[in-house]
Amino acid sequence: MITNPRETRKVATVTPASRELAFEDARVTTSDGLHLNGWFIPGAGHHTVMLVHGYRDQRGSMLGIAEVLHRHGYTVLVASLRGHDTNDGETISFGLYEVRDLAAWDEYLSARADVDQAHVGLFGVSMGGSIGLRYASDHPRMRAIIADSAFSSVADTAATSIRFFTGLPPFPFAPAIVFWAEREIGGSVSVLDATKWIHDIAPRPVMLMQGGADTVVSVDSGKRLFDAAGDPKELWFEPTVGHAKFLKMMPEEFERRVTVFLDRYLK
C-alpha cells in the first residue's frame, strides 16, 4: 500500500487541451530533491486554486474540477505528488512527506506575477484532501480549503481502506499492515490525524465533502473533520455518493456548491 512503482502506476493520458483549456507545463523540485510535474491553467481572474489528487491517482483525474473552476474565472494549478504520475519517488507516506510537495507547488505559485497572492485556495481529493488540510493548517496564505472524501486520520480509516485496497479483513491484518508501513516509511502514522490540524485553519473557511456510500475511507471521516474544525465551515454529506464521486454523480450541484463557496471566500 505504500509503494507505487513506475512500471504499474497510473499516469496522465490527457492534458488540459483535451478540455480546450490553455495551459503551461509546470515543474518543481521539492526540498528533498524530487522532481514533480503539473499544469498551470490561466483563468480570467488571478484568484487561484491548487488541485491535489488522491492516493495512487494522477493529475488527469483533476481536470473535471479544473474545468469547472476555469469556467468561473479561476486560475488553476493542477499539482501532483511524489510517487505518483510521472514524478520521482515510489513511496507513499499518506502526508508525512507529501507536505513538502505542496510547499514546492506553493513556491511555484508565489513566483508567478499572474497569480493574486492574497487569493490562493486549495482543493484536495481523498488523500490529497487530508494532505491539503495539514498543509493549510501551517500556511495561512491558503485562504479557502475544500477537502473531498478526505480521511480524518490513518487510524480512523485503516480498516476501511485496507479492506478496499487489499481485500483482506481488517483483523488481524490492519495492525500488521500499519506496523509494516511505519517501518518502511520511517515514521509513525499516528501523527497523520487531520482532526488535530483542521482547527488551526480557522478563521479561514473549510468545505468538507463526504459520501455515505464511500468504501475507501471511513464514512465518519467527514463528520469527524467537521466537528474538529473551527468556523467558518461547511459539510456536504450525501448518503448515496461514493468515494470522490460528487462531480460525477451530482455535477450541477457540485458546480453550484463549490463555486458559491469559493466565490464567497476567495474572490
Stockholm file with secondary structure:
# STOCKHOLM 1.0

chainA/1-267         MITNPRETRKVATVTPASRELAFEDARVTTSDGLHLNGWFIPGAGHHTVMLVHGYRDQRGSMLGIAEVLHRHGYTVLVASLRGHDTNDGETISFGLYEVRDLAAWDEYLSARADVDQAHVGLFGVSMGGSIGLRYASDHPRMRAIIADSAFSSVADTAATSIRFFTGLPPFPFAPAIVFWAEREIGGSVSVLDATKWIHDIAPRPVMLMQGGADTVVSVDSGKRLFDAAGDPKELWFEPTVGHAKFLKMMPEEFERRVTVFLDRYLK
#=GR chainA/1-267 SS CCBCCTTTSCCCCCCGGGGTCCCEEEEEECTTSCEEEEEEECCSSSCEEEEECCTTCCGGGGHHHHHHHHHTTCEEEECCCTTSTTCSCCBCCTTTTTHHHHHHHHHHHHTCTTSCTTSEEEEEETHHHHHHHHHHHHCTTEEEEEEESCCSBHHHHHHHHHHHHHCCCHHHHHHHHHHHHHHHHTSCGGGCBGGGTGGGGTTSCEEEEEETTCSSSCTTHHHHHHHHCCSSEEEEEETTCCTTCHHHHSHHHHHHHHHHHHHHHTC
#=GC SS_cons         CCBCCTTTSCCCCCCGGGGTCCCEEEEEECTTSCEEEEEEECCSSSCEEEEECCTTCCGGGGHHHHHHHHHTTCEEEECCCTTSTTCSCCBCCTTTTTHHHHHHHHHHHHTCTTSCTTSEEEEEETHHHHHHHHHHHHCTTEEEEEEESCCSBHHHHHHHHHHHHHCCCHHHHHHHHHHHHHHHHTSCGGGCBGGGTGGGGTTSCEEEEEETTCSSSCTTHHHHHHHHCCSSEEEEEETTCCTTCHHHHSHHHHHHHHHHHHHHHTC
//
